[in-house]
Amino acid sequence: MAEQSATHVTHQSSSESAKPAYFSVWDLHAYYGESYIVQGVTMNIHEGEILALLGRNGAGKTSTLRAIARADSPMVTHGEIWLDHQPLHSMKAYQAAQSGLSLVPEDRRIIPGLSVLENLKLAQLAPPSGWSIDRIFELFPRLGERRNQEGTTLSGGEQQMLAIGRALARDIKLLLLDEPYEGLAPIIVQEIERTLKEIKSLGMTTVIVEQNAIAALKLADRAVILESGQVVFDGLASEVLENEQLRQDYLAI
């Protein structure tokens, strides 16, 4: 793990497994221009786990997700990213996507002018395809009911469902979710949580960035907390839920 500054204490779970990680980030560094935003992030996830990537605003959570996804920015200057023995750090964004990684950004990026069905079909144009349209509609009955409605006219929660469904329409191994609960009513949050639990039961590996830390921790197996672009906690999600001082220090809750 990257060296922490003297003002930070790095917490490590005592229950760390010796099982090889399915997804690994090692000593990742990234910049926006001259701003050093991801400062030596290291984390490991086993297949089928949900990891909550947490921290205060500006801690580097979304930047870390974007760096993992090989987005144009921030610029990664050092580090390794491995998914199922594949070196994503040596790939461009489209190659990483073809290798099984999918990022669902906070703004969801539903394509204007296309219906729900067309948004999903578009995701399947280039191989390899993943879930069938019918299977996605089974997971999200609301989408099936609105299959012919323009995607951008859906409610915020329905757009989030469509964004996740569109990711599943590809043959993916790792789902990256950036603020999936942002702006959603509690009842819709519960529906998204139910869906993520179902996806997990089917073996999907997921990283979730979420300001609603308690909700994310209740859903996750593991947690990584960032502070100023550095890892200050890496362990079980239950340990964060049980440690009030840790939550106050790094999550302000």
C-alpha atoms as a printed R data frame, in Angstrom:
    type eleno elety resid chain resno       x       y       z
1   ATOM     1    CA   MET     A     1   0.000   0.000   0.000
2   ATOM     2    CA   ALA     A     2   1.139   3.520  -0.685
3   ATOM     3    CA   GLU     A     3   2.875   5.321   2.165
4   ATOM     4    CA   GLN     A     4   0.475   7.521   4.125
5   ATOM     5    CA   SER     A     5   1.232  11.014   5.368
6   ATOM     6    CA   ALA     A     6   2.086  11.375   9.025
7   ATOM     7    CA   THR     A     7  -1.343  12.825   9.863
8   ATOM     8    CA   HIS     A     8  -3.177   9.748   8.626
9   ATOM     9    CA   VAL     A     9  -3.481   6.338  10.204
10  ATOM    10    CA   THR     A    10  -3.922   3.434   7.811
11  ATOM    11    CA   HIS     A    11  -6.359   0.815   9.104
12  ATOM    12    CA   GLN     A    12  -6.066  -2.735   7.795
13  ATOM    13    CA   SER     A    13  -8.611  -5.450   8.397
14  ATOM    14    CA   SER     A    14  -7.449  -8.265  10.632
15  ATOM    15    CA   SER     A    15  -9.626 -10.584   8.507
16  ATOM    16    CA   GLU     A    16  -7.668 -10.054   5.285
17  ATOM    17    CA   SER     A    17  -7.996 -13.161   3.133
18  ATOM    18    CA   ALA     A    18  -5.084 -14.898   1.462
19  ATOM    19    CA   LYS     A    19  -7.311 -15.738  -1.508
20  ATOM    20    CA   PRO     A    20  -5.959 -14.218  -4.758
21  ATOM    21    CA   ALA     A    21  -7.766 -11.049  -5.796
22  ATOM    22    CA   TYR     A    22  -9.966 -11.015  -8.880
23  ATOM    23    CA   PHE     A    23  -9.491  -7.285  -9.347
24  ATOM    24    CA   SER     A    24  -6.438  -5.386  -8.134
25  ATOM    25    CA   VAL     A    25  -5.235  -1.808  -8.206
26  ATOM    26    CA   TRP     A    26  -1.596  -1.343  -7.207
27  ATOM    27    CA   ASP     A    27   0.074   1.971  -6.369
28  ATOM    28    CA   LEU     A    28  -2.118   4.038  -8.703
29  ATOM    29    CA   HIS     A    29  -1.170   7.696  -9.234
30  ATOM    30    CA   ALA     A    30  -3.124  10.169 -11.375
31  ATOM    31    CA   TYR     A    31  -3.270  13.916 -12.076
32  ATOM    32    CA   TYR     A    32  -5.654  16.558 -13.382
33  ATOM    33    CA   GLY     A    33  -3.087  18.873 -14.932
34  ATOM    34    CA   GLU     A    34  -0.716  19.637 -12.073
35  ATOM    35    CA   SER     A    35  -3.227  18.566  -9.404
36  ATOM    36    CA   TYR     A    36  -2.093  15.316  -7.809
37  ATOM    37    CA   ILE     A    37  -5.453  13.673  -7.116
38  ATOM    38    CA   VAL     A    38  -4.876   9.898  -6.849
39  ATOM    39    CA   GLN     A    39  -1.871   9.317  -4.632
40  ATOM    40    CA   GLY     A    40  -0.780   5.694  -4.554
41  ATOM    41    CA   VAL     A    41  -4.139   3.933  -4.264
42  ATOM    42    CA   THR     A    42  -3.974   0.170  -3.748
43  ATOM    43    CA   MET     A    43  -6.952  -2.154  -3.316
44  ATOM    44    CA   ASN     A    44  -7.984  -5.738  -4.003
45  ATOM    45    CA   ILE     A    45 -11.403  -7.283  -4.585
46  ATOM    46    CA   HIS     A    46 -12.369 -10.933  -4.764
47  ATOM    47    CA   GLU     A    47 -14.761 -12.191  -7.409
48  ATOM    48    CA   GLY     A    48 -18.412 -11.561  -6.557
49  ATOM    49    CA   GLU     A    49 -17.677  -8.974  -3.856
50  ATOM    50    CA   ILE     A    50 -19.078  -5.473  -3.553
51  ATOM    51    CA   LEU     A    51 -16.520  -2.885  -2.455
52  ATOM    52    CA   ALA     A    52 -17.619   0.526  -1.170
53  ATOM    53    CA   LEU     A    53 -15.106   3.234  -2.104
54  ATOM    54    CA   LEU     A    54 -15.759   6.020   0.386
55  ATOM    55    CA   GLY     A    55 -14.466   9.362   1.589
56  ATOM    56    CA   ARG     A    56 -15.399  12.999   1.984
57  ATOM    57    CA   ASN     A    57 -16.069  15.253  -1.009
58  ATOM    58    CA   GLY     A    58 -12.820  15.795  -2.866
59  ATOM    59    CA   ALA     A    59 -11.170  12.674  -1.439
60  ATOM    60    CA   GLY     A    60 -10.514  11.288  -4.933
61  ATOM    61    CA   LYS     A    61 -13.220   8.629  -5.201
62  ATOM    62    CA   THR     A    62 -14.616   9.485  -8.631
63  ATOM    63    CA   SER     A    63 -11.135  10.234  -9.925
64  ATOM    64    CA   THR     A    64 -10.016   6.780  -8.834
65  ATOM    65    CA   LEU     A    65 -12.973   5.181 -10.637
66  ATOM    66    CA   ARG     A    66 -12.211   7.163 -13.791
67  ATOM    67    CA   ALA     A    67  -8.538   6.205 -13.597
68  ATOM    68    CA   ILE     A    68  -9.482   2.546 -13.259
69  ATOM    69    CA   ALA     A    69 -11.810   2.851 -16.267
70  ATOM    70    CA   ARG     A    70  -8.932   4.304 -18.319
71  ATOM    71    CA   ALA     A    71 -10.819   7.551 -18.971
72  ATOM    72    CA   ASP     A    72  -8.956  10.409 -20.673
73  ATOM    73    CA   SER     A    73  -8.735  12.226 -17.363
74  ATOM    74    CA   PRO     A    74  -7.292  12.089 -14.809
75  ATOM    75    CA   MET     A    75  -3.988  11.144 -16.392
76  ATOM    76    CA   VAL     A    76  -2.530   8.006 -14.850
77  ATOM    77    CA   THR     A    77   1.222   8.359 -14.411
78  ATOM    78    CA   HIS     A    78   2.011   5.206 -12.456
79  ATOM    79    CA   GLY     A    79   0.394   2.016 -11.204
80  ATOM    80    CA   GLU     A    80  -1.111  -1.280 -12.256
81  ATOM    81    CA   ILE     A    81  -4.745  -2.338 -12.725
82  ATOM    82    CA   TRP     A    82  -5.528  -6.050 -13.103
83  ATOM    83    CA   LEU     A    83  -8.895  -7.669 -13.836
84  ATOM    84    CA   ASP     A    84  -9.067 -11.453 -14.001
85  ATOM    85    CA   HIS     A    85  -5.342 -11.606 -14.886
86  ATOM    86    CA   GLN     A    86  -5.678  -8.922 -17.591
87  ATOM    87    CA   PRO     A    87  -3.466  -5.789 -17.349
88  ATOM    88    CA   LEU     A    88  -5.948  -2.950 -17.816
89  ATOM    89    CA   HIS     A    89  -3.209  -0.381 -17.126
90  ATOM    90    CA   SER     A    90  -1.731  -1.091 -20.542
91  ATOM    91    CA   MET     A    91  -5.080  -0.640 -22.327
92  ATOM    92    CA   LYS     A    92  -7.082   2.251 -23.704
93  ATOM    93    CA   ALA     A    93 -10.615   2.864 -22.412
94  ATOM    94    CA   TYR     A    94 -12.347   0.914 -25.196
95  ATOM    95    CA   GLN     A    95  -9.970  -2.016 -24.723
96  ATOM    96    CA   ALA     A    96 -10.633  -2.068 -20.974
97  ATOM    97    CA   ALA     A    97 -14.374  -2.065 -21.715
98  ATOM    98    CA   GLN     A    98 -13.943  -4.986 -24.116
99  ATOM    99    CA   SER     A    99 -12.027  -6.806 -21.386
100 ATOM   100    CA   GLY     A   100 -15.047  -6.678 -19.093
101 ATOM   101    CA   LEU     A   101 -15.023  -3.367 -17.221
102 ATOM   102    CA   SER     A   102 -17.985  -0.979 -17.254
103 ATOM   103    CA   LEU     A   103 -18.313   2.425 -15.566
104 ATOM   104    CA   VAL     A   104 -21.790   3.817 -14.849
105 ATOM   105    CA   PRO     A   105 -21.069   7.530 -14.296
106 ATOM   106    CA   GLU     A   106 -23.015   9.818 -11.989
107 ATOM   107    CA   ASP     A   107 -24.704  11.593 -14.935
108 ATOM   108    CA   ARG     A   108 -25.778   8.186 -16.384
109 ATOM   109    CA   ARG     A   109 -25.251   9.377 -19.990
110 ATOM   110    CA   ILE     A   110 -28.527   8.124 -21.416
111 ATOM   111    CA   ILE     A   111 -28.470   8.763 -25.165
112 ATOM   112    CA   PRO     A   112 -31.003  11.454 -26.184
113 ATOM   113    CA   GLY     A   113 -33.524  10.552 -28.868
114 ATOM   114    CA   LEU     A   114 -33.314   6.817 -28.228
115 ATOM   115    CA   SER     A   115 -35.931   4.730 -26.439
116 ATOM   116    CA   VAL     A   116 -35.154   2.483 -23.479
117 ATOM   117    CA   LEU     A   117 -35.044  -0.496 -25.815
118 ATOM   118    CA   GLU     A   118 -32.809   1.290 -28.320
119 ATOM   119    CA   ASN     A   119 -30.363   2.345 -25.573
120 ATOM   120    CA   LEU     A   120 -30.040  -1.304 -24.539
121 ATOM   121    CA   LYS     A   121 -29.753  -2.622 -28.096
122 ATOM   122    CA   LEU     A   122 -27.061  -0.079 -28.879
123 ATOM   123    CA   ALA     A   123 -24.946  -1.471 -26.039
124 ATOM   124    CA   GLN     A   124 -25.097  -4.885 -27.703
125 ATOM   125    CA   LEU     A   125 -24.091  -3.839 -31.217
126 ATOM   126    CA   ALA     A   126 -20.419  -4.644 -30.732
127 ATOM   127    CA   PRO     A   127 -19.483  -8.032 -29.278
128 ATOM   128    CA   PRO     A   128 -19.205  -9.450 -26.742
129 ATOM   129    CA   SER     A   129 -22.803  -9.036 -25.593
130 ATOM   130    CA   GLY     A   130 -23.947  -9.880 -22.086
131 ATOM   131    CA   TRP     A   131 -27.412 -10.198 -20.641
132 ATOM   132    CA   SER     A   132 -30.352 -10.500 -23.019
133 ATOM   133    CA   ILE     A   133 -32.855  -7.649 -23.215
134 ATOM   134    CA   ASP     A   134 -35.537  -9.902 -21.724
135 ATOM   135    CA   ARG     A   135 -33.309 -10.716 -18.756
136 ATOM   136    CA   ILE     A   136 -32.651  -7.032 -18.130
137 ATOM   137    CA   PHE     A   137 -36.401  -6.357 -18.210
138 ATOM   138    CA   GLU     A   138 -36.906  -9.175 -15.694
139 ATOM   139    CA   LEU     A   139 -34.426  -7.468 -13.392
140 ATOM   140    CA   PHE     A   140 -35.958  -4.029 -14.021
141 ATOM   141    CA   PRO     A   141 -39.694  -4.467 -14.725
142 ATOM   142    CA   ARG     A   142 -40.087  -0.666 -14.858
143 ATOM   143    CA   LEU     A   143 -37.844  -0.584 -17.913
144 ATOM   144    CA   GLY     A   144 -39.883  -3.269 -19.603
145 ATOM   145    CA   GLU     A   145 -43.033  -1.221 -19.044
146 ATOM   146    CA   ARG     A   146 -41.330   1.834 -20.572
147 ATOM   147    CA   ARG     A   147 -39.342   0.082 -23.316
148 ATOM   148    CA   ASN     A   148 -40.603   2.450 -26.021
149 ATOM   149    CA   GLN     A   149 -40.228   5.645 -23.969
150 ATOM   150    CA   GLU     A   150 -37.311   7.961 -24.701
151 ATOM   151    CA   GLY     A   151 -34.611   7.235 -22.152
152 ATOM   152    CA   THR     A   152 -33.933  10.843 -21.196
153 ATOM   153    CA   THR     A   153 -37.598  11.352 -20.200
154 ATOM   154    CA   LEU     A   154 -37.448   8.661 -17.514
155 ATOM   155    CA   SER     A   155 -37.314   9.552 -13.834
156 ATOM   156    CA   GLY     A   156 -33.896   9.737 -12.185
157 ATOM   157    CA   GLY     A   157 -34.303   6.291 -10.659
158 ATOM   158    CA   GLU     A   158 -35.421   4.771 -13.944
159 ATOM   159    CA   GLN     A   159 -32.471   6.348 -15.733
160 ATOM   160    CA   GLN     A   160 -30.169   4.778 -13.151
161 ATOM   161    CA   MET     A   161 -31.797   1.410 -13.819
162 ATOM   162    CA   LEU     A   162 -31.317   1.929 -17.552
163 ATOM   163    CA   ALA     A   163 -27.656   2.864 -17.068
164 ATOM   164    CA   ILE     A   164 -27.041  -0.302 -15.026
165 ATOM   165    CA   GLY     A   165 -29.054  -2.382 -17.499
166 ATOM   166    CA   ARG     A   166 -27.028  -0.963 -20.364
167 ATOM   167    CA   ALA     A   167 -23.815  -1.993 -18.569
168 ATOM   168    CA   LEU     A   168 -25.159  -5.530 -18.066
169 ATOM   169    CA   ALA     A   169 -26.059  -5.721 -21.756
170 ATOM   170    CA   ARG     A   170 -22.313  -5.959 -22.291
171 ATOM   171    CA   ASP     A   171 -20.332  -9.012 -21.206
172 ATOM   172    CA   ILE     A   172 -18.778  -7.461 -18.092
173 ATOM   173    CA   LYS     A   173 -16.732  -8.754 -15.177
174 ATOM   174    CA   LEU     A   174 -16.497  -5.567 -13.098
175 ATOM   175    CA   LEU     A   175 -19.205  -2.945 -12.582
176 ATOM   176    CA   LEU     A   176 -18.099   0.517 -11.418
177 ATOM   177    CA   LEU     A   177 -20.936   2.673 -10.039
178 ATOM   178    CA   ASP     A   178 -20.435   6.383  -9.353
179 ATOM   179    CA   GLU     A   179 -23.072   7.826  -6.980
180 ATOM   180    CA   PRO     A   180 -25.904   5.482  -8.009
181 ATOM   181    CA   TYR     A   181 -28.226   6.863  -5.286
182 ATOM   182    CA   GLU     A   182 -27.654  10.534  -6.104
183 ATOM   183    CA   GLY     A   183 -30.943  12.467  -6.170
184 ATOM   184    CA   LEU     A   184 -33.121   9.368  -5.770
185 ATOM   185    CA   ALA     A   185 -36.086   8.960  -3.435
186 ATOM   186    CA   PRO     A   186 -35.555   6.453  -0.588
187 ATOM   187    CA   ILE     A   187 -37.997   3.957  -2.108
188 ATOM   188    CA   ILE     A   188 -36.037   4.000  -5.388
189 ATOM   189    CA   VAL     A   189 -32.749   3.654  -3.490
190 ATOM   190    CA   GLN     A   190 -34.165   0.496  -1.921
191 ATOM   191    CA   GLU     A   191 -35.044  -0.832  -5.365
192 ATOM   192    CA   ILE     A   192 -31.540  -0.146  -6.664
193 ATOM   193    CA   GLU     A   193 -30.100  -1.841  -3.565
194 ATOM   194    CA   ARG     A   194 -32.288  -4.888  -4.180
195 ATOM   195    CA   THR     A   195 -31.046  -5.024  -7.747
196 ATOM   196    CA   LEU     A   196 -27.383  -4.777  -6.733
197 ATOM   197    CA   LYS     A   197 -27.866  -7.589  -4.211
198 ATOM   198    CA   GLU     A   198 -29.409  -9.729  -6.927
199 ATOM   199    CA   ILE     A   199 -26.554  -8.930  -9.309
200 ATOM   200    CA   LYS     A   200 -24.094  -9.856  -6.538
201 ATOM   201    CA   SER     A   201 -25.881 -13.183  -5.981
202 ATOM   202    CA   LEU     A   202 -25.191 -13.935  -9.642
203 ATOM   203    CA   GLY     A   203 -21.450 -13.400  -9.124
204 ATOM   204    CA   MET     A   204 -20.969  -9.828 -10.365
205 ATOM   205    CA   THR     A   205 -18.013  -7.930  -8.871
206 ATOM   206    CA   THR     A   206 -18.836  -4.296  -8.095
207 ATOM   207    CA   VAL     A   207 -17.165  -1.118  -6.872
208 ATOM   208    CA   ILE     A   208 -19.576   1.542  -5.632
209 ATOM   209    CA   VAL     A   209 -18.751   5.185  -4.889
210 ATOM   210    CA   GLU     A   210 -21.521   6.723  -2.816
211 ATOM   211    CA   GLN     A   211 -21.966   9.748  -0.540
212 ATOM   212    CA   ASN     A   212 -24.666   7.823   1.329
213 ATOM   213    CA   ALA     A   213 -21.928   5.893   3.087
214 ATOM   214    CA   ILE     A   214 -24.158   3.973   5.490
215 ATOM   215    CA   ALA     A   215 -26.299   2.621   2.646
216 ATOM   216    CA   ALA     A   216 -23.198   1.637   0.690
217 ATOM   217    CA   LEU     A   217 -21.601  -0.042   3.717
218 ATOM   218    CA   LYS     A   218 -24.721  -2.088   4.451
219 ATOM   219    CA   LEU     A   219 -24.616  -3.352   0.875
220 ATOM   220    CA   ALA     A   220 -20.852  -3.951   0.596
221 ATOM   221    CA   ASP     A   221 -18.568  -6.767   1.698
222 ATOM   222    CA   ARG     A   222 -15.495  -4.570   1.912
223 ATOM   223    CA   ALA     A   223 -14.682  -0.879   2.179
224 ATOM   224    CA   VAL     A   224 -11.819   1.345   1.137
225 ATOM   225    CA   ILE     A   225 -11.765   4.890   2.508
226 ATOM   226    CA   LEU     A   226  -9.811   7.635   0.762
227 ATOM   227    CA   GLU     A   227  -8.510  10.868   2.238
228 ATOM   228    CA   SER     A   228  -6.719  13.339  -0.050
229 ATOM   229    CA   GLY     A   229  -6.253  10.666  -2.688
230 ATOM   230    CA   GLN     A   230  -4.708   8.125  -0.306
231 ATOM   231    CA   VAL     A   231  -6.076   4.947   1.259
232 ATOM   232    CA   VAL     A   232  -6.658   5.369   4.995
233 ATOM   233    CA   PHE     A   233  -8.762   2.258   5.540
234 ATOM   234    CA   ASP     A   234  -8.983  -1.076   3.741
235 ATOM   235    CA   GLY     A   235 -11.046  -3.795   5.356
236 ATOM   236    CA   LEU     A   236 -14.483  -5.197   6.002
237 ATOM   237    CA   ALA     A   237 -17.495  -2.925   5.544
238 ATOM   238    CA   SER     A   238 -18.841  -4.174   8.873
239 ATOM   239    CA   GLU     A   239 -15.747  -2.801  10.643
240 ATOM   240    CA   VAL     A   240 -16.560   0.713   9.423
241 ATOM   241    CA   LEU     A   241 -20.195   0.375  10.474
242 ATOM   242    CA   GLU     A   242 -19.068  -0.695  13.943
243 ATOM   243    CA   ASN     A   243 -16.319   1.924  14.356
244 ATOM   244    CA   GLU     A   244 -17.889   5.301  15.130
245 ATOM   245    CA   GLN     A   245 -14.519   7.037  15.522
246 ATOM   246    CA   LEU     A   246 -13.382   5.889  12.111
247 ATOM   247    CA   ARG     A   247 -16.594   7.156  10.526
248 ATOM   248    CA   GLN     A   248 -16.254  10.519  12.279
249 ATOM   249    CA   ASP     A   249 -12.597  10.883  11.315
250 ATOM   250    CA   TYR     A   250 -12.926  10.099   7.623
251 ATOM   251    CA   LEU     A   251 -16.617  10.161   6.671
252 ATOM   252    CA   ALA     A   252 -17.976  12.815   9.053
253 ATOM   253    CA   ILE     A   253 -20.866  10.535  10.093
